[in-house]
Amino acid sequence: MNLHLGNIGQIIQLAIAPVFLLTGVGTNLTVLTNRLARIIDRSRVLEEIVGQQGAESLTPIMRIELDELYQRSHLINRAITLSSTCALLVCLVIAALFLGDALDIHLDKIIAALFVAAVFALIGSFIFFLREIFVATKTLRRQREHGARFLP
C-alpha cells in the first residue's frame, strides 16, 4: 500500500465531480422530504376530520383528495428511495476511487458501473418527482374548478 501525496491529489481531483453530484442529490432530497412533510400535514388534517366527525363527514371531493395525497406520498417515497440510492452509489464511487489507488487495484469498470447506476437512480428519482408534481397540479386544478380548497 503506497500512498503518495501526488496520487492523493489526483484522486481528490477525480472525486470532485461525484462530490458535486452528491451535493445536488442532497438538495434534491431536501426538496423531496419537504414535499413529503406537506403531504403528511394535509393528510393529517383530513384524517383528523374523519376521527372527529366520522367517515361520513368526508365529501366525495375530500375522499378524492385523500386518495391523491396517498398516491403522492407513495411517489415521493419512491423518489426519496432512488435519490438515497444515488447518494449511496456516489459515496461508493468516491470510496472505490481511493481504495483502488491505495491498494493499487484496477476498479475502473466497477467505478464506471457504480456511477452509471447512480445516474440511473437519479433519473428514476426525477421521474417519480415529476409524476408527483403532475398529481399535485391535477389536485390544484380540481380545487380551482370547485372554487376553493376542499377544507378550511
SEDREN-548719 format. One record per residue: residue number from 1; residue in one letter; x, y, z of N, C-alpha, C in turn. Coordinates in pm, whole numbers, plus 50000, padded with zeros to 5 digits. Each point is the difference from the previous one (the first is absolute). Layout:
+------+------+-------+-------+-------+-------+-------+-------+-------+-------+-------+
: timi : pafi :  n_c1 :  n_c2 :  n_c3 : ca_c1 : ca_c2 : ca_c3 :  c_c1 :  c_c2 :  c_c3 :
+------+------+-------+-------+-------+-------+-------+-------+-------+-------+-------+
:  NUM :    A :     X :     Y :     Z :     X :     Y :     Z :     X :     Y :     Z :
...
+------+------+-------+-------+-------+-------+-------+-------+-------+-------+-------+
This chain:
+------+------+-------+-------+-------+-------+-------+-------+-------+-------+-------+
: timi : pafi :  n_c1 :  n_c2 :  n_c3 : ca_c1 : ca_c2 : ca_c3 :  c_c1 :  c_c2 :  c_c3 :
+------+------+-------+-------+-------+-------+-------+-------+-------+-------+-------+
:    1 :    M : 50085 : 49883 : 50000 : 49915 : 50117 : 50000 : 50090 : 50123 : 50000 :
:    2 :    N : 50018 : 50061 : 49883 : 50085 : 50117 : 49987 : 49917 : 50120 : 49962 :
:    3 :    L : 49972 : 50083 : 50097 : 49929 : 50124 : 49973 : 50100 : 50113 : 49990 :
:    4 :    H : 49995 : 50070 : 49890 : 50086 : 50115 : 49981 : 49913 : 50124 : 49995 :
:    5 :    L : 50057 : 50111 : 50044 : 49924 : 50124 : 50004 : 49947 : 50038 : 49863 :
:    6 :    G : 50079 : 49978 : 49895 : 49954 : 50031 : 49864 : 49881 : 49915 : 49959 :
:    7 :    N : 50003 : 49873 : 50036 : 49888 : 49910 : 49967 : 49872 : 50043 : 50072 :
:    8 :    I : 50014 : 50036 : 50125 : 49882 : 50042 : 50077 : 49941 : 50126 : 49938 :
:    9 :    G : 50086 : 50092 : 49959 : 49951 : 50121 : 49935 : 49923 : 49970 : 49873 :
:   10 :    Q : 50051 : 49906 : 49920 : 49929 : 49961 : 49878 : 49867 : 49934 : 50031 :
:   11 :    I : 49998 : 49917 : 50102 : 49875 : 49933 : 50037 : 49898 : 50101 : 50050 :
:   12 :    I : 50045 : 50097 : 50078 : 49908 : 50104 : 50048 : 49945 : 50078 : 49881 :
:   13 :    Q : 50082 : 50029 : 49901 : 49952 : 50068 : 49881 : 49895 : 49915 : 49928 :
:   14 :    L : 50023 : 49871 : 49991 : 49904 : 49911 : 49936 : 49869 : 49992 : 50079 :
:   15 :    A : 50011 : 50012 : 50132 : 49882 : 49985 : 50086 : 49915 : 50127 : 50006 :
:   16 :    I : 50049 : 50111 : 49945 : 49925 : 50125 : 50010 : 49867 : 49993 : 49926 :
:   17 :    A : 49999 : 49946 : 49880 : 49875 : 49990 : 49923 : 49894 : 49918 : 50074 :
:   18 :    P : 50034 : 49882 : 50052 : 49899 : 49927 : 50077 : 49955 : 50075 : 50126 :
:   19 :    V : 50089 : 50078 : 50059 : 49962 : 50077 : 50119 : 49899 : 50108 : 49963 :
:   20 :    F : 50019 : 50064 : 49885 : 49901 : 50098 : 49954 : 49866 : 49933 : 49974 :
:   21 :    L : 50003 : 49882 : 49941 : 49877 : 49924 : 49979 : 49935 : 49969 : 50134 :
:   22 :    L : 50080 : 49963 : 50097 : 49949 : 49969 : 50133 : 49933 : 50122 : 50063 :
:   23 :    T : 50056 : 50117 : 49978 : 49940 : 50124 : 50051 : 49863 : 50023 : 49936 :
:   24 :    G : 49992 : 49980 : 49869 : 49872 : 50016 : 49931 : 49897 : 49899 : 50047 :
:   25 :    V : 50043 : 49879 : 50024 : 49908 : 49896 : 50049 : 49951 : 50036 : 50140 :
:   26 :    G : 50088 : 50056 : 50081 : 49959 : 50044 : 50134 : 49894 : 50108 : 49993 :
:   27 :    T : 50017 : 50094 : 49907 : 49899 : 50105 : 49981 : 49869 : 49940 : 49951 :
:   28 :    N : 50010 : 49905 : 49910 : 49880 : 49931 : 49951 : 49928 : 49930 : 50114 :
:   29 :    L : 50075 : 49935 : 50087 : 49938 : 49932 : 50115 : 49932 : 50099 : 50093 :
:   30 :    T : 50057 : 50118 : 50015 : 49936 : 50103 : 50083 : 49865 : 50041 : 49942 :
:   31 :    V : 49996 : 50021 : 49870 : 49876 : 50037 : 49933 : 49896 : 49889 : 50016 :
:   32 :    L : 50043 : 49877 : 49976 : 49907 : 49887 : 50009 : 49945 : 49981 : 50140 :
:   33 :    T : 50086 : 50010 : 50101 : 49952 : 49981 : 50137 : 49908 : 50115 : 50042 :
:   34 :    N : 50025 : 50120 : 49952 : 49909 : 50112 : 50030 : 49863 : 49977 : 49937 :
:   35 :    R : 49999 : 49950 : 49879 : 49872 : 49970 : 49935 : 49926 : 49889 : 50074 :
:   36 :    L : 50075 : 49898 : 50043 : 49938 : 49891 : 50076 : 49940 : 50053 : 50130 :
:   37 :    A : 50070 : 50090 : 50065 : 49949 : 50057 : 50125 : 49869 : 50075 : 49977 :
:   38 :    R : 49991 : 50074 : 49890 : 49877 : 50072 : 49968 : 49886 : 49902 : 49970 :
:   39 :    I : 50030 : 49892 : 49930 : 49898 : 49899 : 49970 : 49949 : 49937 : 50128 :
:   40 :    I : 50092 : 49967 : 50090 : 49962 : 49938 : 50127 : 49915 : 50096 : 50082 :
:   41 :    D : 50038 : 50128 : 50004 : 49922 : 50099 : 50075 : 49857 : 50010 : 49948 :
:   42 :    R : 49987 : 50005 : 49868 : 49866 : 50010 : 49940 : 49919 : 49873 : 50026 :
:   43 :    S : 50063 : 49884 : 49993 : 49931 : 49874 : 50027 : 49951 : 49996 : 50144 :
:   44 :    R : 50081 : 50049 : 50091 : 49961 : 50000 : 50141 : 49878 : 50089 : 50025 :
:   45 :    V : 49991 : 50112 : 49928 : 49883 : 50086 : 50014 : 49875 : 49924 : 49958 :
:   46 :    L : 50007 : 49933 : 49886 : 49884 : 49924 : 49954 : 49967 : 49884 : 50093 :
:   47 :    E : 50102 : 49931 : 50047 : 49977 : 49886 : 50089 : 49949 : 50045 : 50137 :
:   48 :    E : 50037 : 50119 : 50040 : 49949 : 50053 : 50127 : 49850 : 50027 : 49992 :
:   49 :    I : 49956 : 50047 : 49884 : 49856 : 50021 : 49979 : 49927 : 49868 : 50009 :
:   50 :    V : 50056 : 49897 : 49940 : 49938 : 49867 : 50007 : 49994 : 49954 : 50145 :
:   51 :    G : 50109 : 50022 : 50075 : 50003 : 49958 : 50139 : 49900 : 50075 : 50086 :
:   52 :    Q : 49978 : 50127 : 49973 : 49909 : 50082 : 50081 : 49855 : 49984 : 49959 :
:   53 :    Q : 49975 : 49996 : 49869 : 49862 : 50004 : 49951 : 49954 : 49870 : 49935 :
:   54 :    G : 50090 : 49907 : 49982 : 49964 : 49873 : 49938 : 50024 : 50004 : 49850 :
:   55 :    A : 50007 : 49883 : 49942 : 50031 : 49986 : 49857 : 49894 : 50065 : 49912 :
:   56 :    E : 49876 : 50005 : 50050 : 49894 : 50059 : 49918 : 50015 : 50151 : 49983 :
:   57 :    S : 50086 : 50063 : 50080 : 50023 : 50144 : 49988 : 50086 : 50036 : 49879 :
:   58 :    L : 50070 : 49900 : 49946 : 50083 : 50027 : 49883 : 49913 : 50007 : 49875 :
:   59 :    T : 50013 : 50108 : 49928 : 49928 : 50013 : 49874 : 50071 : 49915 : 49895 :
:   60 :    P : 49933 : 49972 : 49889 : 50068 : 49925 : 49893 : 50127 : 50069 : 49951 :
:   61 :    I : 49997 : 50132 : 49995 : 50118 : 50074 : 49955 : 50113 : 49984 : 50101 :
:   62 :    M : 49968 : 50001 : 50129 : 50102 : 49983 : 50103 : 50058 : 49859 : 49995 :
:   63 :    R : 49916 : 49902 : 49969 : 50050 : 49863 : 49984 : 50098 : 49990 : 49883 :
:   64 :    I : 49967 : 50068 : 49890 : 50089 : 50002 : 49885 : 50133 : 50064 : 50039 :
:   65 :    E : 49993 : 50111 : 50074 : 50123 : 50066 : 50042 : 50084 : 49910 : 50089 :
:   66 :    L : 49935 : 49928 : 50091 : 50073 : 49909 : 50088 : 50067 : 49889 : 49920 :
:   67 :    D : 49928 : 49946 : 49903 : 50060 : 49898 : 49912 : 50120 : 50056 : 49924 :
:   68 :    E : 49986 : 50123 : 49951 : 50111 : 50062 : 49928 : 50119 : 50027 : 50092 :
:   69 :    L : 49972 : 50037 : 50123 : 50109 : 50022 : 50096 : 50076 : 49870 : 50027 :
:   70 :    Y : 49927 : 49890 : 50012 : 50067 : 49870 : 50018 : 50082 : 49964 : 49877 :
:   71 :    Q : 49944 : 50025 : 49882 : 50073 : 49973 : 49877 : 50126 : 50085 : 49993 :
:   72 :    R : 49987 : 50129 : 50034 : 50117 : 50089 : 49999 : 50106 : 49954 : 50099 :
:   73 :    S : 49956 : 49955 : 50118 : 50098 : 49958 : 50100 : 50078 : 49877 : 49953 :
:   74 :    H : 49932 : 49909 : 49930 : 50069 : 49882 : 49948 : 50101 : 50040 : 49891 :
:   75 :    L : 49961 : 50093 : 49914 : 50091 : 50046 : 49896 : 50122 : 50069 : 50060 :
:   76 :    I : 49978 : 50085 : 50100 : 50111 : 50071 : 50065 : 50089 : 49900 : 50073 :
:   77 :    N : 49941 : 49902 : 50064 : 50081 : 49898 : 50070 : 50091 : 49927 : 49901 :
:   78 :    R : 49947 : 49968 : 49883 : 50083 : 49934 : 49899 : 50112 : 50092 : 49952 :
:   79 :    A : 49967 : 50127 : 49983 : 50102 : 50097 : 49958 : 50109 : 50015 : 50106 :
:   80 :    I : 49959 : 50003 : 50127 : 50097 : 50010 : 50110 : 50087 : 49876 : 50004 :
:   81 :    T : 49940 : 49884 : 49983 : 50077 : 49875 : 50000 : 50104 : 50000 : 49889 :
:   82 :    L : 49960 : 50041 : 49880 : 50095 : 50002 : 49888 : 50107 : 50107 : 50018 :
:   83 :    S : 49964 : 50115 : 50055 : 50102 : 50103 : 50026 : 50099 : 49953 : 50105 :
:   84 :    S : 49950 : 49934 : 50103 : 50089 : 49947 : 50104 : 50091 : 49892 : 49942 :
:   85 :    T : 49945 : 49917 : 49913 : 50080 : 49899 : 49933 : 50109 : 50065 : 49917 :
:   86 :    C : 49965 : 50105 : 49929 : 50097 : 50074 : 49920 : 50112 : 50054 : 50090 :
:   87 :    A : 49964 : 50059 : 50112 : 50101 : 50055 : 50091 : 50093 : 49890 : 50051 :
:   88 :    L : 49943 : 49886 : 50035 : 50083 : 49888 : 50047 : 50095 : 49951 : 49891 :
:   89 :    L : 49950 : 49991 : 49878 : 50084 : 49956 : 49889 : 50113 : 50099 : 49972 :
:   90 :    V : 49969 : 50129 : 50010 : 50104 : 50101 : 49980 : 50106 : 49989 : 50110 :
:   91 :    C : 49957 : 49976 : 50122 : 50096 : 49980 : 50109 : 50088 : 49878 : 49974 :
:   92 :    L : 49941 : 49895 : 49946 : 50079 : 49882 : 49964 : 50099 : 50031 : 49888 :
:   93 :    V : 49961 : 50085 : 49906 : 50092 : 50041 : 49894 : 50121 : 50070 : 50061 :
:   94 :    I : 49975 : 50093 : 50090 : 50109 : 50075 : 50064 : 50089 : 49906 : 50079 :
:   95 :    A : 49939 : 49909 : 50076 : 50079 : 49905 : 50079 : 50081 : 49908 : 49909 :
:   96 :    A : 49939 : 49956 : 49890 : 50071 : 49911 : 49907 : 50118 : 50072 : 49934 :
:   97 :    L : 49984 : 50129 : 49973 : 50112 : 50077 : 49944 : 50120 : 49997 : 50094 :
:   98 :    F : 49974 : 50023 : 50127 : 50109 : 50001 : 50097 : 50056 : 49860 : 50026 :
:   99 :    L : 49910 : 49902 : 50013 : 50046 : 49863 : 50025 : 50080 : 49945 : 49882 :
:  100 :    G : 49953 : 50028 : 49881 : 50071 : 49953 : 49881 : 50141 : 50055 : 49994 :
:  101 :    D : 50013 : 50127 : 50036 : 50132 : 50061 : 49997 : 50087 : 49951 : 50117 :
:  102 :    A : 49941 : 49991 : 50117 : 50076 : 49961 : 50119 : 50048 : 49855 : 49991 :
:  103 :    L : 49917 : 49913 : 49945 : 50035 : 49858 : 49993 : 50054 : 49960 : 49863 :
:  104 :    D : 50013 : 50097 : 49913 : 50049 : 49978 : 49864 : 49918 : 49892 : 49928 :
:  105 :    I : 49868 : 50016 : 50008 : 49906 : 49908 : 49935 : 49930 : 50077 : 49887 :
:  106 :    H : 49981 : 49936 : 49890 : 49931 : 50064 : 49888 : 49849 : 49981 : 50018 :
:  107 :    L : 49937 : 50104 : 50048 : 49856 : 49996 : 50024 : 49924 : 50088 : 49901 :
:  108 :    D : 50061 : 50031 : 49887 : 49940 : 50094 : 49906 : 49863 : 49956 : 49950 :
:  109 :    K : 49984 : 49871 : 49971 : 49871 : 49952 : 49951 : 49895 : 50004 : 50110 :
:  110 :    I : 50039 : 49965 : 50121 : 49908 : 50005 : 50115 : 49958 : 50144 : 50027 :
:  111 :    I : 50098 : 50091 : 49997 : 49970 : 50141 : 50024 : 49905 : 50053 : 49893 :
:  112 :    A : 50027 : 49967 : 49875 : 49912 : 50043 : 49891 : 49859 : 49943 : 50017 :
:  113 :    A : 49991 : 49873 : 50035 : 49869 : 49937 : 50019 : 49924 : 50065 : 50116 :
:  114 :    L : 50070 : 50026 : 50109 : 49936 : 50065 : 50115 : 49950 : 50140 : 49963 :
:  115 :    F : 50082 : 50072 : 49925 : 49962 : 50136 : 49961 : 49879 : 49998 : 49907 :
:  116 :    V : 50000 : 49910 : 49903 : 49886 : 49989 : 49908 : 49874 : 49959 : 50078 :
:  117 :    A : 50014 : 49907 : 50094 : 49885 : 49959 : 50083 : 49949 : 50120 : 50081 :
:  118 :    A : 50090 : 50082 : 50051 : 49961 : 50118 : 50077 : 49921 : 50097 : 49913 :
:  119 :    V : 50046 : 50019 : 49878 : 49930 : 50092 : 49909 : 49862 : 49945 : 49965 :
:  120 :    F : 49991 : 49869 : 49976 : 49868 : 49941 : 49973 : 49907 : 50012 : 50120 :
:  121 :    A : 50052 : 49983 : 50120 : 49919 : 50018 : 50120 : 49950 : 50144 : 50011 :
:  122 :    L : 50086 : 50094 : 49966 : 49960 : 50140 : 50004 : 49894 : 50030 : 49894 :
:  123 :    I : 50016 : 49942 : 49882 : 49899 : 50016 : 49895 : 49866 : 49945 : 50048 :
:  124 :    G : 50002 : 49881 : 50062 : 49876 : 49942 : 50053 : 49937 : 50088 : 50106 :
:  125 :    S : 50084 : 50056 : 50086 : 49950 : 50090 : 50103 : 49929 : 50120 : 49940 :
:  126 :    F : 50061 : 50059 : 49896 : 49938 : 50115 : 49935 : 49871 : 49962 : 49929 :
:  127 :    I : 49993 : 49880 : 49945 : 49876 : 49954 : 49935 : 49888 : 49989 : 50102 :
:  128 :    F : 50026 : 49940 : 50117 : 49897 : 49990 : 50103 : 49963 : 50138 : 50054 :
:  129 :    F : 50098 : 50088 : 50013 : 49975 : 50137 : 50044 : 49908 : 50071 : 49901 :
:  130 :    L : 50028 : 49985 : 49872 : 49917 : 50062 : 49897 : 49858 : 49943 : 50003 :
:  131 :    R : 49987 : 49871 : 50018 : 49866 : 49938 : 50010 : 49924 : 50057 : 50120 :
:  132 :    E : 50070 : 50019 : 50112 : 49937 : 50057 : 50119 : 49953 : 50142 : 49972 :
:  133 :    I : 50078 : 50076 : 49929 : 49962 : 50137 : 49965 : 49875 : 50000 : 49912 :
:  134 :    F : 49992 : 49905 : 49908 : 49882 : 49991 : 49914 : 49874 : 49971 : 50083 :
:  135 :    V : 50012 : 49910 : 50097 : 49885 : 49969 : 50086 : 49964 : 50122 : 50083 :
:  136 :    A : 50098 : 50072 : 50053 : 49975 : 50118 : 50082 : 49931 : 50110 : 49918 :
:  137 :    T : 50045 : 50021 : 49877 : 49937 : 50104 : 49917 : 49860 : 49959 : 49957 :
:  138 :    K : 49977 : 49871 : 49984 : 49865 : 49953 : 49969 : 49907 : 50032 : 50117 :
:  139 :    T : 50048 : 49979 : 50122 : 49922 : 50032 : 50120 : 49973 : 50150 : 50006 :
:  140 :    L : 50102 : 50079 : 49974 : 49987 : 50145 : 50002 : 49899 : 50048 : 49897 :
:  141 :    R : 50003 : 49941 : 49881 : 49906 : 50034 : 49894 : 49856 : 49968 : 50044 :
:  142 :    R : 49982 : 49886 : 50066 : 49867 : 49962 : 50046 : 49951 : 50096 : 50108 :
:  143 :    Q : 50091 : 50042 : 50087 : 49963 : 50097 : 50104 : 49957 : 50131 : 49937 :
:  144 :    R : 50070 : 50044 : 49897 : 49966 : 50125 : 49934 : 49864 : 49989 : 49931 :
:  145 :    E : 49972 : 49885 : 49942 : 49872 : 49979 : 49933 : 49884 : 50006 : 50099 :
:  146 :    H : 50024 : 49957 : 50125 : 49895 : 50001 : 50100 : 49998 : 50131 : 50079 :
:  147 :    G : 50086 : 50093 : 49965 : 49993 : 50132 : 50058 : 50077 : 50022 : 50128 :
:  148 :    A : 50046 : 49895 : 50066 : 50073 : 50019 : 50126 : 50067 : 49869 : 50039 :
:  149 :    R : 50070 : 50010 : 50110 : 50060 : 49877 : 50055 : 49888 : 49910 : 50048 :
:  150 :    F : 50030 : 49872 : 50014 : 49900 : 49904 : 50044 : 49969 : 50018 : 50147 :
:  151 :    L : 50095 : 50053 : 50072 : 49985 : 50019 : 50144 : 50038 : 50141 : 50038 :
:  152 :    P : 49949 : 50048 : 50114 : 50042 : 50133 : 50046 : 50145 : 50002 : 50038 :
+------+------+-------+-------+-------+-------+-------+-------+-------+-------+-------+
